[in-house]
Amino acid sequence: KDDAYLYMLYKVNDVLITDSAKAKGEKVSFKGKLKEPNMYWFAARKNPATALIFFVDGGKVEIEGHIDSIPVARVKSGATHEDYKAFLEIQNKFNTRRAALIQRHNAYSMAGNMDGTKNIIDSAQTDERSYVKDLTNFIKQHPNSNVGGYIIYSMQFDWPQIPEYDAMYSALGDKVKKGKFGKLATDKINTMKGTTIGYPAIDFTQPDTNGKNISLSSYKGKYVLVDFWASWCGPCRRENPSVVAAYEKYKDKGFDILGVSMDENKDKWLAAIEKDKLTWKHVSDLKGWQNAAGKIYGVQSIPFNLLLDKEGKIVAKALRGADLEAKLAELLGP
């Protein structure tokens, strides 16, 4: 209707921007400039749950539809959007196959057929690997399309690991690698590597209890436990005696700990350190669950830890209770 608003959302440097335009004569128009093909959303409200996703290369884009059914509006855009539609066809076929497997898995599970459920899981794993190959081939066939970078950045898989992501990234053209979606793809892969056992941990720097910045990389040359915890976390506080015992036993054998607090209150953080006798270095940006280091490592519950070797590679994760001492004994001797 005239005087109603349509919202256009997009991201620049990972910041969500919302523009709006008022309808006139049942039409809305936006005009602007862009440095490279980019992805946009149209929606009837700000920050919508559902919206129309489309890519713009530059030049004229025409979209026809109804305000109450924006996600199914017809889009006439450039080559990048056509690539996006082709990707959606591959994705939809996979999702259809996956839905059928899930239905069969549930039926076997309800019937108590464990062999059947295992076969379905194996089939799902094989199918997802085939799906990844399809996406890799798609990127190889469209190396100069930003949709390739978007696929790597946005997709989440259950089984494929870092080598598969590396293969997809290698298929991107140089221009895409240097652009927005190439950077997003690079950041995602680097984050995966930096939080995966066998790869170097992602470095971070935060202030310690005295306000002095401490970097994780400064611990190279030692085995170090990066220990995420908080003063308000009951399970963390109950775990601390085991961590203290491991520290006292191995601190003279090349082992150290860097505590990373998910606290917001500095006084409570310091009081907990003293009460629990946590004599190693501690850091925090005092942003609670928004702690920058916690976000890097995808920390969603605490206590959580990572054990790094002398070169800064992750050798273990989530070591609780006796598991920490057992791993240290394996690495440093009893």
Secondary structure by P-SEA (a helix, b strand, c coil): cccbbbbbbbbcccbbbbbbbbbcccbbbbbbcccccccccccccccccbbbbbcccccbbbbbbbccccccccccccaaaaaaaaaaaaaaaaaaaaaaaaaaaaaaaaacaaaaaaaaaaaaaaaaaaaaaaaaaaaaaccccaaaaaaaaccccccccaaaaaaaaaaccccccccaaaaaaaaaaaaaaaaccccccbbbbbbccccbbbbccccccccccbbbbccccaaaaaaaaaaaaaaaaccccbbbbbbbbccccaaaaaaaaaaacccccccccccccccaaaaaacccccccbbbbcccccccccccccaaaaaaaaaaccc
